[in-house]
């Protein structure tokens, strides 16, 4: 069973975030995560990442890793992320 995760945060610049996000696809794939990045049409520095992960544990291990934290810093994330974990019933 997989889970859906919605992550929201503010960035300095969406295009910068998107460039780093796209370059990290192989790391997400290795962790069993697929994801897409979206910007808020009314607030373009407000970002949502919607992803699917194989489990809560797989997502947490990936998202809390030092490498992922560094990628987020390099992408210009300027607010703490809000993470929502969803499961279908």
C-alpha positions as CSV (number, residue, x, y, z in Angstrom):
1,X,0.0,0.0,0.0
2,X,1.3,3.5,-0.8
3,X,0.6,6.8,0.8
4,X,0.1,10.3,-0.6
5,X,2.1,13.2,0.9
6,X,1.4,16.9,0.5
7,X,4.2,19.3,1.4
8,X,3.9,23.0,1.5
9,X,6.5,25.7,2.0
10,X,7.7,29.1,0.8
11,X,10.6,29.6,-1.5
12,X,12.8,32.5,-2.7
13,X,12.0,31.7,-6.3
14,X,9.9,29.0,-7.9
15,X,12.1,28.5,-10.9
16,X,15.2,27.9,-8.7
17,X,13.2,25.4,-6.7
18,X,11.9,23.6,-9.8
19,X,15.5,23.3,-11.2
20,X,16.8,21.6,-8.0
21,X,13.6,19.5,-7.7
22,X,13.9,18.2,-11.2
23,X,17.6,17.4,-10.8
24,X,16.8,15.3,-7.7
25,X,14.3,12.9,-9.4
26,X,16.8,10.0,-9.3
27,X,17.1,10.3,-5.6
28,X,13.3,10.2,-5.1
29,X,13.0,7.3,-7.5
30,X,15.6,5.3,-5.5
31,X,13.6,6.0,-2.4
32,X,10.3,4.7,-4.0
33,X,8.8,8.2,-4.2
34,X,7.2,9.9,-7.2
35,X,6.4,13.6,-6.9
36,X,5.4,16.8,-8.7
37,X,5.9,20.4,-7.8
38,X,3.2,23.1,-8.1
39,X,3.2,26.8,-7.4
40,X,0.3,28.7,-6.0
41,X,-1.2,30.8,-8.9
42,X,-2.0,33.7,-6.5
43,X,1.3,33.5,-4.5
44,X,4.0,32.1,-6.8
45,X,6.6,31.6,-4.0
46,X,4.1,29.3,-2.2
47,X,4.8,25.7,-3.3
48,X,3.1,22.4,-2.9
49,X,4.8,19.1,-3.6
50,X,2.4,16.2,-4.0
51,X,4.0,12.8,-3.9
52,X,3.4,9.1,-3.5
53,X,5.6,7.0,-1.3
54,X,5.7,3.3,-0.7
55,X,5.2,3.9,3.1
56,X,5.4,6.5,5.8
57,X,8.7,5.1,6.9
58,X,10.2,5.4,3.4
59,X,9.0,9.0,3.0
60,X,10.3,10.0,6.5
61,X,13.7,8.4,5.9
62,X,14.1,10.2,2.6
63,X,12.6,13.6,3.7
64,X,14.7,13.8,7.0
65,X,18.0,12.7,5.4
66,X,20.9,15.2,5.5
67,X,21.1,15.1,1.7
68,X,17.4,16.1,1.3
69,X,17.8,18.9,3.8
70,X,20.7,20.2,1.8
71,X,18.8,20.0,-1.5
72,X,16.0,22.0,0.1
73,X,18.4,24.7,1.3
74,X,20.0,24.8,-2.2
75,X,16.5,25.1,-3.7
76,X,15.8,28.3,-1.7
77,X,13.2,27.0,0.7
78,X,12.7,29.8,3.3
79,X,10.0,28.4,5.6
80,X,9.5,25.2,7.6
81,X,7.6,22.7,5.5
82,X,4.2,21.6,6.4
83,X,3.8,17.9,5.7
84,X,0.5,16.1,5.4
85,X,0.5,12.3,5.2
86,X,-2.6,10.7,3.6
87,X,-3.8,7.1,3.3
88,X,-6.7,5.8,1.4
89,X,-9.2,3.7,3.3
